[in-house]
Amino acid sequence: MKSNIVIVADNSRARIFTIDSPKSPLQEIESMVQSEGRLHEGDMTSDLPGKILGGAGGGHAYESKTDPKQQQSINFAKRVAQYLDYARKTNKLYNILIVAAPQFLGELRQHMSDETMEMVVFELDKDLTKHSVEDIRTHLPKFLTH
């Protein structure tokens, strides 16, 4: 059966809900956690090489194009986007409503397929991952098409 799916996410956690009608409560069906996203950057990079040595004993500091915390956020956004794409392909989605921390929302948009993006009917750039189900529901539109 097709459902309206509500994703409430930040760079390390996504709560996935279904909602059947405009007045029905949210039903949490899954929670995804990216534990590395909660680490401090120093904890993620402590085992990386500090310098790249040159020929005469000189060298330069190792620098990544994307910092490790940002890379974890990118990886998690890809994982959430794949979840939504799979739900769409298996005909489980009717509409998608997304409530996400602003930076993560942008990252998630970049990794969602065009077909899945077409199913998004609502976006809110707010981090509500730690809020109660009742509070999350108050931030959603009063109308839902189904």
N, C-alpha and C positions, 0 to 999 in steps of 0.2 A: 504494500500500500504506500502511496506517495504521501509525503509529509512536508510541512513547513519546517525547515531546519534553522535553528538559531545557534550561531557560533559566538561565544564570548571568549575573547583571547587577549593575551599579551605575548611577549617574546619567549615565555617559558611554559605557559599553560593555556590550554583550550578546553572549555567546557562546551559540550554539545547537547542541545536540547531539541525536543520536538514540541510543536504546538499545533493543535488540531483546528481551533477556531479562534475568532477574535476575543472571545471571553474565557477561553479555557486556560488552565494553568500550564506552565512550562513543565515538561517531563525531562529530567536529565538522563540521557542515554549513554553518555560516554565522557570520559575525561582523559585528555592527552597531556603528558608532562614531559618537558625537555629539561631534565635535571641539570645539565651543563649550563643552561641559561641562567640559573640561579647562582652560579659560582662567581666569585670576584675575578676580574681579568687576570690578576697576578696568579691565581690558582690555576687558570687555564694555560698560562704561558710559562710556568715555572720550569718545565722540562724542555723548552725550546732552546736552541743554541743562541748564545748571546752575541757572537761575532762571527763574521765570515772572514777568515784570514786571507791576506794578500801574499804576494811573493816575498817581500823583504821584511816580514814580521809585522807589516802594517795590516790593517783590516778596517772594516766598517761594521757598524751595528746592523744586526739583522732587522729588517723591517718588512712586515707583511702588508700587502695592499689593503686587506680587510682585517680589522682587529678581530681577535678571537670571539669576543662577545657578539659582535655584529654577525660573524660567520655562523654562530649558533642560532641566532635569530633567523637568518636566511634559511638555514637547514630546517628549522622548525616550521617556518612559513611554507616551505615546499611540502613538508609532511602533512600539514593541515590542508593545503591545496589538493594534494593527492587524495586525501580522505574524501573531500567534497567531490572531486572528479569521479572517484569510484562510486560514490553514492548516486551521482547523476547517471553514470553509465549503467548502473544496475536498476535504474528506474525507481529509486527510492525518494527522490526529491521532487517537490512541487515548487517551492520558493526557498530562497536563502536569505536570512537576515543576519547581518554581521555587526557585532559590537566589539570593537577592538581598540587597544591602545593606539594612538595616532601613528606612531612610527611602524608598528607591526601591521596596521591596516594597509599602509602603503606597500609594505613588503609582501603581504598576502596577495594583494591585487596583482603584483608583478608575476606571481607564480600560478595564478589561476588561469585555466584555459578559457578561451573566448566563449565556448559553449556553456561553461559553468558560470562565468561572469554574467551571462544573459539571464540567469536565474536569480540573481541578486536583486531583491526588491527594496532593501533597506540597509543603510549603513549608518553607524554612529561611531565617531572617533573618540571613544571614552574607555578607560580601563575599568571594567566592572567584574573582573575575574574573582575578586574576593568578596563580592557582594552576595546577599541572600537571593534566592530564586525570586522571592516576592519583589525585591527591589529591582532586579533585572527586568522583570515583567513590566514594571511601571515606566521603563525607558523605551519600551517597544511601542510601535504604532497601535492605536486602538482598532484599526482595521487590518484585516488580512484577507487576501483573496485565496480562495481554495476551490 
